[in-house]
Amino acid sequence: MKRLSSDYEGRCGNCHKLLADDDQFCRYCGTPKGEGGFLPYENSNMCVYGPPVDTTHTCTSCGYSWNIRALGVDNARFCPRCGSSVDTTYEDRY
């Protein structure tokens, strides 16, 4: 049986990813903060193994840039400040 959640505190109303407090747009689907269908979703965790990957995202419009160091690849595609697309570079440090 799937466990559905409707807790959208700090989450995108479309793709359910977590948002940083100062994000105005979802980094993963581009939905403006506070918008979306807000439909119940399956709240599950995924375990990723492997070396950390340093990922740098840079907005193609406003130039905002941020770095993520995580296991696996960070799939952000949109700027959290203006919602435009981003250029992404990866650096596997191992």
C-alpha positions, 0 to 999 in steps of 0.5 A: 500500500502506498503512503500518500502525503499532502504535506507541502511545507517547503516543497514544490507544488508540482514535483514535490522536491524540497525548496530552499527558503529563498527560492522563488522557483523550483530548481527541478521543474521551474514552477514558481514557489506557491504554485502547482497542483498540490496533489497528494504524492508518494513520500519516499526516500531513495538511497544513492551510493557512489563518490560525491559529485561537485555540481555547479549550476549557472543561470543563463539569464540572471547569472546566479550560480550555486554549487551542490556536493552530493552523492549522485548527480544533482538534476536542477535545470532551472534558476531558483531566483528567476526560473530561467534555464541553467548551464551545469558542470559536473566534477567527480572528485575521485 
